[in-house]
Amino acid sequence: VKNQELKFSENFGHTKYPSLAQDNINAFRQALEKVNFPSIFYPETTDIYDMKNLPRLCYCIHALSLHLFKLGRAPQIQDLEGIVKFTEEEITAMQVNSICIALQKISKFEFFSKI
């Protein structure tokens, strides 16, 4: 978000630095408030830190993209279905990761253009 300084840590999500991770999450939530983003889309802390509800986080990011696009502050996320190609190795690596399971539950984001 423009003019909003966000901290980044390579150790985000590691229990060794939980306060740093919480600082990052708080900065993200403050950035959402600063651009008057509807709170109904806000992810919970556990959605981000523990990846408890990854679909909700993805919806938030896509809705935020559209919100910022409508404000003229960011480009719109493009639909890359059928355009982006992944190798078998990349697909296999994602299947090993639990994130892949959560992402399979996410429906298309086409309805955001109607907001």
Protein Blocks (a to p, Z undefined) as FASTA:
>chain_A
ZZiacdddfkgoiaklmmlmmmmmmmmmmmmmmnopafklpccfklmmnomammlmmmmm
mmmmmmmmmnopaccdddfehkaccdfklmmmmmmpmklmmmmmpccfklmmmZZ
